[in-house]
Amino acid sequence: MNANIKIWGLGIGPGDPDLITVKALKILQAADVIAYPAPADGESLVRSIAAPHMSGTQEEIVIATPMVVERHPAQDVYDKAASEIAAAVDAGKSVAVLCEGDPFFYGSFMYLFARLSENYAVQVVPGVSSLAACSAELALPLAARNDVVTVIPGPLDEETLEQQLMATNVAAIIKVGRHLGKIKRVLEKIGATDNAHYIERATMKNQKIVPLSDLNGDSAPYFSMIIVRRSGEILEL
Ligand SMILES: C[S@@+](CC[C@H](N)C(=O)[O-])C[C@H]1O[C@@H](n2cnc3c(N)ncnc32)[C@H](O)[C@@H]1O
């Protein structure tokens, strides 16, 4: 471990506590302080993933994150968390910030990184991302040879979703949540429903896999993804 680094963005993987890297595990156990996001009124998912590896004696910083769409309240949350982390480091402590999956793959750690990296040495430790976990659990190889894979956020509008899907061979649609109905409509319109695979809470104890054509309703849990293989060399293996 580099002794100069005092802040880590620690990728702890997609849910199964065993899917943490050896490097992240060593840092998790050695850090003086463990920081993690948690909903304002509930248990922190990232902490529960890391918990089997934690001694329980480390200091903890809870980053209480409201599930809001607006930017500004969230910015205040990250300002406050960054100053708490900075204060711990100024007091001589090291801080590991727990990040679900990989910190720089749509991870909120980047907001802390933007605030802290100018004045402190911050190291990101990559983690197993949900993209890798979902592909593995679905037993669905993602891409071959020159296939293009696109990660598409579900909140995009219907027209953009369709354009992005039509422009790629393989798509991973993330942040499905309340956008499921819209996503199903677009996939049906482009004739891709039968090639779409839905997975929720990949590698967690309550993982669920359903062919999209069998999935009822217009909303899904936050931790869900749809992988669509429309075209390309991957279908010819
Ligand atoms: C804000 S992004 C964070 C991604 C995370 N940093 C990573 O490396 O996977 C959250 C989205 O990732 C996807 N996701 C994360 N973990 C997942 C899991 N265990 N199973 C299914 N989807 C997951 C979902 O689409 C979710 O809406």
PDBQT file of the ligand as one rigid body, heavy atoms in Angstrom, charges set to zero:
ROOT
HETATM    1  C1  LIG A 301     -25.212   4.523 -10.240  1.00  0.00    +0.000 C 
HETATM    2  S1  LIG A 301     -24.919   3.037 -11.133  1.00  0.00    +0.000 S 
HETATM    3  C2  LIG A 301     -23.552   2.399 -10.244  1.00  0.00    +0.000 C 
HETATM    4  C3  LIG A 301     -22.793   1.339 -10.982  1.00  0.00    +0.000 C 
HETATM    5  C4  LIG A 301     -21.648   0.735 -10.184  1.00  0.00    +0.000 C 
HETATM    6  N1  LIG A 301     -20.665   1.742  -9.824  1.00  0.00    +0.000 N 
HETATM    7  C5  LIG A 301     -20.965  -0.400 -10.943  1.00  0.00    +0.000 C 
HETATM    8  O1  LIG A 301     -19.736  -0.401 -11.100  1.00  0.00    +0.000 OA
HETATM    9  O2  LIG A 301     -21.666  -1.298 -11.366  1.00  0.00    +0.000 OA
HETATM   10  C6  LIG A 301     -26.243   2.065 -10.574  1.00  0.00    +0.000 C 
HETATM   11  C7  LIG A 301     -26.795   1.133 -11.659  1.00  0.00    +0.000 C 
HETATM   12  O3  LIG A 301     -25.884   0.067 -11.868  1.00  0.00    +0.000 OA
HETATM   13  C8  LIG A 301     -26.596  -1.133 -12.083  1.00  0.00    +0.000 C 
HETATM   14  N2  LIG A 301     -26.226  -2.087 -11.029  1.00  0.00    +0.000 N 
HETATM   15  C9  LIG A 301     -25.354  -1.893 -10.042  1.00  0.00    +0.000 A 
HETATM   16  N3  LIG A 301     -25.208  -3.010  -9.308  1.00  0.00    +0.000 NA
HETATM   17  C10 LIG A 301     -26.027  -3.931  -9.836  1.00  0.00    +0.000 A 
HETATM   18  C11 LIG A 301     -26.312  -5.286  -9.516  1.00  0.00    +0.000 A 
HETATM   19  N4  LIG A 301     -25.713  -5.907  -8.492  1.00  0.00    +0.000 N 
HETATM   20  N5  LIG A 301     -27.208  -5.934 -10.285  1.00  0.00    +0.000 NA
HETATM   21  C12 LIG A 301     -27.805  -5.320 -11.329  1.00  0.00    +0.000 A 
HETATM   22  N6  LIG A 301     -27.561  -4.045 -11.687  1.00  0.00    +0.000 NA
HETATM   23  C13 LIG A 301     -26.690  -3.363 -10.946  1.00  0.00    +0.000 A 
HETATM   24  C14 LIG A 301     -28.083  -0.800 -12.040  1.00  0.00    +0.000 C 
HETATM   25  O4  LIG A 301     -28.536  -0.608 -13.349  1.00  0.00    +0.000 OA
HETATM   26  C15 LIG A 301     -28.088   0.474 -11.242  1.00  0.00    +0.000 C 
HETATM   27  O5  LIG A 301     -29.222   1.267 -11.557  1.00  0.00    +0.000 OA
ENDROOT
TORSDOF 0
